[in-house]
Amino acid sequence: MTAPGEPEAWEGTAEGDQPLVIRVRGARVHNLKDVDVTVPLRRLVGVAGVSGSGKSSLAMGVLYAEGSRRYLEALSTYTRRRMAQAPRAAVVEVDHVPAALALRQRPGVPGVRSTFGTSTELLNVLRLMFSRLGAHLCPNGHRHEPTVDVAANMDLTCAVCGAVWYPPGAESFAFNSDGACPRCTGTGMVREVDEAALVPDASKSIADGAVAPWSMFGLTVMPQVVAEFGVRTDMPYADLTAAERGIVMHGPEEKRHISVRSKNGKLFELDFTYRNARRAVEEALNNAATERGLSRVNKFLSTQICLDCHGTRLSEAARGTLLDGTNLAEATAKTLDDLVAWMPTLPGALPPEMREMADNLIATLLGAARRLTELGLGYLTLDRASSTLSTGERQRVQLARAVRNRTTGVLYVLDEPSIGLHPVNVDGLLGVMRDLLRDGNSVVFVDHDVQVLREADWLIEIGPGSGAEGGTVLATGDPRGLGKDSASLIGGFLTGREPVLVRTRADRDTVYDCGRIHLATRPLHTVHALDVDVPRGKLTAVTGVSGSGKTTLILESLVPGLKAQAADEPLPEHVKALDAAGISRVNMVDATPIGTNVRSTVATYSGILDDLRREYAGTPAAVERA
């Protein structure tokens, strides 16, 4: 007889004859070895195992792949032709898999126009509030008090000058649309060609490659063309006259007749249109289609905050409307926590007939903000560029958006959702997953964090090893059941039976016995100025809640500073000081702990440091240089 805690006990039908389990038979995706497994629906199901054991192959390569593919196959041929088609998974049979959505381990980095406010859609509500509840300016600049006539789509009449005008709609406050600053087109930044960077070594002649963009962007005949304008190309650029340098930088796009010799020595007479140094960079920027191409162009550009909008992205008109004395730019500069605290104060500043509308809009915004604050994102400002958010922050935005969409009957597959989360934020993550279940969805997640795995209704453990040594189902059951299962490798960690191995730590009194790296920074993003010493020859961990400044300290300050110092280049603008004498190279090991279990995280880090010590004969300074 089936035990109540086993998935077979959930089989049969629910109300409306709905299946209660997904049956997977003969899964052979990647290293899976003809895996047969039953996955409960409308439950929180965790997939555990060592890194490389096949967890993601089961969750993403089978469940998500088949759920999304079958949903697309149900669409019309006309629609499918316009969508990428996923191949059929290497599996004999998958029964009762619902339409699936994946919330991936590493969400893509958003574009330059995306902010925390736009990615969470909080800014959409805030724009509507400013449109409906704000004190607008008439065409002649006179302030018009909030009125319910705006919601009724009525024209407004200025009490001062008598001008009649139609009030701005929500799109008039969008920096991706009508509300964009004309100068920066809604990006908040202005990129301009840096003429000093176009000729990095003025001691060179043009013939020897003084004008860097010409050689970098394939305009190797431009020295000959510019010579036809009367510019001397055989002497140091610094010795050219102002008129000659003006032609190099700003010369007209005119054709000149030149002789070009081929590799075999044959001479060709050709007409070439002149591309001055600035124009060469501008064309390369317009044609850049990849990050690599853009990075090549960026070395010739200087990026400055737009002086017209002061980085707010908004036009002067969009900044003219006030809500309780605050314009939209000032509102989006508030942290989410401050914005939530400000909302309840707004109805009291409005006429009585507008307060019900205000309450409805405020409730919508607060409802969308609730999960974000529970996930620990209350410190972010709405105007924070999404590209500056960490992986963990972007994933939590993705999770909160999934809950807000209020789907039902969908299989959500989450790939290591605890990445980037401090333990204090795990409750918020679990709350999001429980919300998805309450709406009638199913959740399957891949993770290593025992704090998250213990909360699963059902666990599937894949293993026992990585690659060819993995790919089989070791154990299934609830967390308590896995703790008693001798075949389970993670069960002991779930129940606390297994000890967590910790590498011997350096003594506090001797932590700097091999020296230190000193770093001082200016404020960046939401992080205050930092002043820190990093021990040399030691394994140093940087921890803290998500958004506390870990990535800013290491990946945006220390590493770029060390690389700049090693290349004898200026330090990043926000790095005030860096003392790291003797370090000549920085090696990056990307995301080492991601995808590793309790034991292998410690083993991986310890192994890296021990290998370096062996390679460099145990010299602490050499280890730091490596």
FENPENOR-V151439 format. One record per residue. RES is the residue in three letters. PSI is psi in radians with two decimals (NA if undefined). NEAR is the number of other C-alpha atoms within 8 Angstrom. Layout:
RES;PSI;NEAR
RES;PSI;NEAR
This chain:
MET;2.45;2
THR;2.34;6
ALA;2.55;6
PRO;-0.42;5
GLY;-0.01;7
GLU;2.63;9
PRO;-0.49;10
GLU;-0.47;6
ALA;-0.32;9
TRP;-0.02;9
GLU;-3.07;9
GLY;-2.39;6
THR;2.63;9
ALA;-3.03;8
GLU;2.29;5
GLY;0.31;5
ASP;0.71;6
GLN;2.33;7
PRO;2.67;11
LEU;-0.09;12
VAL;2.71;12
ILE;2.28;13
ARG;2.11;12
VAL;2.24;15
ARG;2.24;12
GLY;0.75;11
ALA;2.22;16
ARG;0.49;11
VAL;2.25;12
HIS;-2.04;6
ASN;0.13;12
LEU;2.34;14
LYS;1.43;9
ASP;0.92;10
VAL;2.27;13
ASP;2.22;9
VAL;2.60;8
THR;2.21;9
VAL;2.04;10
PRO;2.45;12
LEU;2.74;11
ARG;0.58;10
ARG;2.84;10
LEU;1.87;14
VAL;2.15;14
GLY;2.52;14
VAL;2.06;14
ALA;2.93;14
GLY;2.90;15
VAL;2.84;13
SER;2.31;9
GLY;0.14;10
SER;-0.36;16
GLY;0.23;18
LYS;-0.93;13
SER;-0.49;9
SER;-0.70;12
LEU;-0.86;12
ALA;-0.89;14
MET;-0.76;12
GLY;-0.37;12
VAL;-1.11;14
LEU;-0.91;12
TYR;-0.79;14
ALA;-0.78;13
GLU;-0.64;13
GLY;-0.76;13
SER;-0.68;12
ARG;-0.76;12
ARG;-0.57;9
TYR;-0.78;11
LEU;-0.63;9
GLU;-0.38;8
ALA;-0.22;6
LEU;2.95;8
SER;2.74;7
THR;-0.68;6
TYR;-0.74;6
THR;-0.72;8
ARG;-0.54;12
ARG;-0.40;7
ARG;0.17;6
MET;2.58;6
ALA;2.32;6
GLN;2.19;7
ALA;2.43;7
PRO;2.78;5
ARG;2.34;7
ALA;2.63;9
ALA;1.45;8
VAL;2.48;13
VAL;-0.79;8
GLU;2.39;9
VAL;1.99;11
ASP;2.46;7
HIS;0.56;8
VAL;2.18;10
PRO;3.03;9
ALA;2.37;11
ALA;2.54;14
LEU;2.46;10
ALA;2.30;10
LEU;1.80;12
ARG;2.80;10
GLN;-0.67;10
ARG;1.55;6
PRO;2.57;10
GLY;2.62;4
VAL;2.15;6
PRO;2.91;8
GLY;3.08;7
VAL;-0.40;8
ARG;-0.06;9
SER;2.39;11
THR;2.99;12
PHE;-0.67;13
GLY;-0.71;14
THR;-0.69;11
SER;-0.47;10
THR;-0.15;10
GLU;0.18;8
LEU;-0.59;13
LEU;-0.52;11
ASN;-0.76;10
VAL;-0.72;11
LEU;-0.68;9
ARG;-0.72;13
LEU;-0.65;10
MET;-0.78;11
PHE;-0.64;13
SER;-0.77;13
ARG;-0.58;10
LEU;-0.11;13
GLY;2.84;13
ALA;1.87;11
HIS;2.86;12
LEU;2.42;11
CYS;2.98;12
PRO;-0.40;7
ASN;0.15;7
GLY;0.21;6
HIS;2.40;10
ARG;2.29;8
HIS;2.17;10
GLU;2.67;7
PRO;2.44;10
THR;2.58;8
VAL;-0.22;10
ASP;-0.47;9
VAL;-0.80;12
ALA;-0.43;7
ALA;0.11;6
ASN;0.66;7
MET;2.61;8
ASP;2.64;10
LEU;2.57;10
THR;2.19;8
CYS;2.25;11
ALA;-0.26;6
VAL;-0.91;5
CYS;-0.12;7
GLY;0.08;7
ALA;2.44;9
VAL;2.22;9
TRP;2.80;9
TYR;2.25;8
PRO;2.71;9
PRO;2.49;7
GLY;-3.12;9
ALA;-0.60;11
GLU;-0.41;10
SER;-0.17;10
PHE;0.18;15
ALA;2.15;12
PHE;-0.10;14
ASN;0.05;9
SER;-2.21;9
ASP;-0.40;9
GLY;0.18;15
ALA;2.49;15
CYS;2.24;15
PRO;-0.60;7
ARG;-0.83;7
CYS;0.00;12
THR;0.58;11
GLY;0.21;13
THR;-0.32;11
GLY;-0.17;15
MET;2.59;11
VAL;2.14;11
ARG;2.18;8
GLU;2.63;8
VAL;2.26;10
ASP;1.82;9
GLU;-0.52;9
ALA;-0.55;6
ALA;-0.30;9
LEU;-0.51;12
VAL;1.42;10
PRO;-0.46;9
ASP;1.68;6
ALA;-0.12;10
SER;-0.25;8
LYS;2.74;11
SER;2.84;13
ILE;-0.66;13
ALA;-0.49;8
ASP;0.13;7
GLY;0.50;10
ALA;-0.62;14
VAL;1.70;11
ALA;-0.75;10
PRO;-0.55;11
TRP;-0.73;13
SER;-0.56;10
MET;-0.62;7
PHE;0.40;8
GLY;0.31;6
LEU;0.95;9
THR;-0.25;7
VAL;-0.09;7
MET;-0.59;10
PRO;-0.67;10
GLN;-0.68;8
VAL;-0.77;14
VAL;-0.47;12
ALA;-0.53;10
GLU;-0.26;10
PHE;0.03;7
GLY;0.22;7
VAL;2.28;10
ARG;2.18;8
THR;0.01;11
ASP;0.25;8
MET;2.78;10
PRO;2.42;12
TYR;-0.61;13
ALA;-0.41;6
ASP;-0.02;6
LEU;2.71;10
THR;2.87;6
ALA;-0.63;6
ALA;-0.72;6
GLU;-0.75;11
ARG;-0.56;10
GLY;-0.67;9
ILE;-0.71;13
VAL;-0.75;11
MET;-0.64;10
HIS;0.23;10
GLY;2.70;10
PRO;2.70;8
GLU;1.34;8
GLU;2.65;6
LYS;2.52;8
ARG;2.54;10
HIS;2.16;10
ILE;2.89;11
SER;2.24;8
VAL;2.23;9
ARG;2.27;9
SER;3.07;8
LYS;-0.55;5
ASN;0.13;5
GLY;-0.05;6
LYS;2.45;7
LEU;2.30;8
PHE;2.39;8
GLU;2.06;8
LEU;2.74;8
ASP;2.21;8
PHE;2.41;9
THR;2.30;9
TYR;2.34;13
ARG;1.82;11
ASN;2.95;13
ALA;-0.71;13
ARG;-0.78;12
ARG;-0.62;9
ALA;-0.72;12
VAL;-0.76;12
GLU;-0.72;9
GLU;-0.71;8
ALA;-0.65;10
LEU;-0.75;9
ASN;-0.51;6
ASN;-0.10;6
ALA;2.10;9
ALA;-0.16;6
THR;2.87;6
GLU;-0.65;7
ARG;-0.77;6
GLY;-0.69;9
LEU;-0.65;11
SER;-0.54;8
ARG;-0.62;7
VAL;-0.62;11
ASN;-0.45;8
LYS;-0.25;8
PHE;0.12;11
LEU;2.63;11
SER;2.34;10
THR;2.16;8
GLN;2.64;8
ILE;2.35;9
CYS;2.19;12
LEU;-0.39;6
ASP;-0.76;6
CYS;-0.05;12
HIS;0.60;9
GLY;0.01;10
THR;-0.25;8
ARG;-0.20;15
LEU;2.59;16
SER;2.90;12
GLU;-0.65;8
ALA;-0.72;7
ALA;-0.48;11
ARG;-0.06;11
GLY;-0.49;9
THR;2.40;13
LEU;2.47;13
LEU;1.93;12
ASP;0.72;7
GLY;0.13;5
THR;2.31;8
ASN;3.03;11
LEU;-0.65;14
ALA;-0.73;9
GLU;-0.62;8
ALA;-0.73;9
THR;-0.29;12
ALA;-0.17;9
LYS;2.60;11
THR;2.82;12
LEU;-0.68;14
ASP;-0.77;10
ASP;-0.64;8
LEU;-0.75;10
VAL;-0.69;10
ALA;-0.50;8
TRP;-0.58;8
MET;-0.86;8
PRO;-0.27;8
THR;-0.21;8
LEU;-0.76;11
PRO;-0.60;10
GLY;-0.35;7
ALA;0.07;7
LEU;2.75;10
PRO;2.61;9
PRO;-0.65;5
GLU;-0.17;6
MET;-0.10;12
ARG;-0.57;11
GLU;-0.74;7
MET;-0.72;7
ALA;-0.74;12
ASP;-0.69;9
ASN;-0.78;8
LEU;-0.70;10
ILE;-0.70;10
ALA;-0.67;8
THR;-0.79;9
LEU;-0.78;11
LEU;-0.61;9
GLY;-0.71;8
ALA;-0.53;10
ALA;-0.38;11
ARG;-0.89;8
ARG;-0.59;11
LEU;-0.72;13
THR;-0.63;11
GLU;-0.47;10
LEU;0.12;12
GLY;0.43;10
LEU;0.27;11
GLY;-0.27;9
TYR;-0.21;10
LEU;2.50;10
THR;2.66;12
LEU;-0.41;15
ASP;0.09;10
ARG;2.21;11
ALA;2.29;11
SER;-0.51;14
SER;-0.32;10
THR;-0.04;7
LEU;2.60;8
SER;2.94;9
THR;-0.77;10
GLY;-0.67;11
GLU;-0.75;12
ARG;-0.64;11
GLN;-0.63;14
ARG;-0.58;11
VAL;-0.73;11
GLN;-0.73;10
LEU;-0.81;10
ALA;-0.63;12
ARG;-0.63;9
ALA;-0.72;9
VAL;-0.72;11
ARG;-0.47;7
ASN;-0.28;6
ARG;0.88;8
THR;2.96;10
THR;2.58;7
GLY;0.32;9
VAL;2.51;12
LEU;1.99;15
TYR;2.20;12
VAL;2.03;15
LEU;2.16;13
ASP;1.78;13
GLU;1.10;12
PRO;-0.27;12
SER;-0.08;11
ILE;2.30;9
GLY;-0.05;9
LEU;2.29;11
HIS;2.65;9
PRO;-0.50;6
VAL;-0.28;7
ASN;-0.05;11
VAL;-0.63;13
ASP;-0.67;9
GLY;-0.70;11
LEU;-0.80;12
LEU;-0.63;10
GLY;-0.68;8
VAL;-0.81;12
MET;-0.65;10
ARG;-0.60;9
ASP;-0.74;9
LEU;-0.69;15
LEU;-0.71;13
ARG;-0.48;7
ASP;0.08;9
GLY;0.31;11
ASN;3.06;15
SER;2.56;14
VAL;2.17;16
VAL;2.23;13
PHE;2.55;14
VAL;2.25;14
ASP;2.88;14
HIS;-0.26;13
ASP;2.01;8
VAL;-0.45;8
GLN;-0.60;7
VAL;-0.76;12
LEU;-0.60;14
ARG;-0.39;8
GLU;-0.06;8
ALA;2.59;12
ASP;-0.52;10
TRP;2.45;13
LEU;2.47;15
ILE;2.06;13
GLU;2.20;14
ILE;2.55;17
GLY;-2.63;15
PRO;-0.39;13
GLY;-2.72;10
SER;2.75;13
GLY;-2.20;10
ALA;-0.35;7
GLU;-0.03;9
GLY;-2.69;15
GLY;0.22;16
THR;2.75;12
VAL;2.00;11
LEU;-0.77;11
ALA;2.66;11
THR;2.68;10
GLY;-3.12;12
ASP;2.90;11
PRO;-0.70;15
ARG;-0.66;10
GLY;-0.69;8
LEU;-0.55;14
GLY;-0.42;14
LYS;-0.11;8
ASP;2.08;9
SER;-0.35;6
ALA;-0.28;6
SER;2.35;12
LEU;-0.42;8
ILE;-0.23;11
GLY;-0.70;13
GLY;-0.53;12
PHE;-0.52;12
LEU;-0.61;13
THR;-0.13;9
GLY;0.10;7
ARG;-0.61;7
GLU;2.34;7
PRO;2.53;6
VAL;2.08;7
LEU;2.28;6
VAL;2.28;5
ARG;2.55;6
THR;2.27;4
ARG;2.70;4
ALA;2.54;7
ASP;2.42;6
ARG;-0.61;5
ASP;-0.32;5
THR;0.22;7
VAL;-0.48;10
TYR;0.39;9
ASP;-0.32;5
CYS;0.15;10
GLY;-3.10;8
ARG;2.73;10
ILE;2.20;11
HIS;2.28;12
LEU;2.32;14
ALA;2.32;12
THR;2.85;12
ARG;2.92;10
PRO;2.48;10
LEU;2.33;9
HIS;-2.19;6
THR;0.13;9
VAL;2.31;9
HIS;3.01;7
ALA;2.41;9
LEU;2.59;10
ASP;1.95;8
VAL;2.61;7
ASP;2.27;8
VAL;2.15;8
PRO;2.44;12
ARG;2.64;12
GLY;0.30;11
LYS;2.74;8
LEU;1.93;6
THR;2.23;6
ALA;2.46;4
VAL;2.09;5
THR;3.03;5
GLY;2.89;8
VAL;2.73;9
SER;2.31;12
GLY;0.04;10
SER;-0.30;7
GLY;0.20;10
LYS;-0.93;11
THR;-0.70;8
THR;-0.72;10
LEU;-0.86;10
ILE;-1.04;9
LEU;-0.43;9
GLU;-0.13;9
SER;-1.12;13
LEU;-0.92;10
VAL;-0.88;10
PRO;-0.60;11
GLY;-0.77;12
LEU;-0.73;13
LYS;-0.74;10
ALA;-0.73;12
GLN;-0.74;10
ALA;-0.56;10
ALA;0.10;6
ASP;0.75;6
GLU;2.86;7
PRO;2.57;6
LEU;2.69;10
PRO;2.61;9
GLU;-0.62;5
HIS;-0.07;9
VAL;1.95;13
LYS;-0.76;10
ALA;2.56;8
LEU;2.09;11
ASP;1.76;7
ALA;0.84;9
ALA;2.39;4
GLY;-0.26;6
ILE;2.10;11
SER;-0.14;6
ARG;2.57;9
VAL;2.16;10
ASN;2.28;5
MET;2.18;4
VAL;1.83;5
ASP;2.13;4
ALA;0.86;5
THR;-0.81;9
PRO;-0.22;7
ILE;2.23;6
GLY;0.27;10
THR;2.59;12
ASN;-3.04;11
VAL;-0.80;8
ARG;-0.83;9
SER;-0.39;8
THR;-0.88;11
VAL;-0.75;11
ALA;-0.68;8
THR;-0.90;10
TYR;-0.79;10
SER;-0.70;9
GLY;-0.73;8
ILE;-0.85;8
LEU;-0.73;10
ASP;-0.68;8
ASP;-0.73;8
LEU;-0.71;11
ARG;-0.70;12
ARG;-0.73;8
GLU;-0.66;7
TYR;0.52;9
ALA;0.54;6
GLY;0.20;10
THR;2.01;9
PRO;-0.73;11
ALA;-0.65;11
ALA;-0.66;9
VAL;-0.74;13
GLU;-0.68;9
ARG;-0.54;10
ALA;NA;8
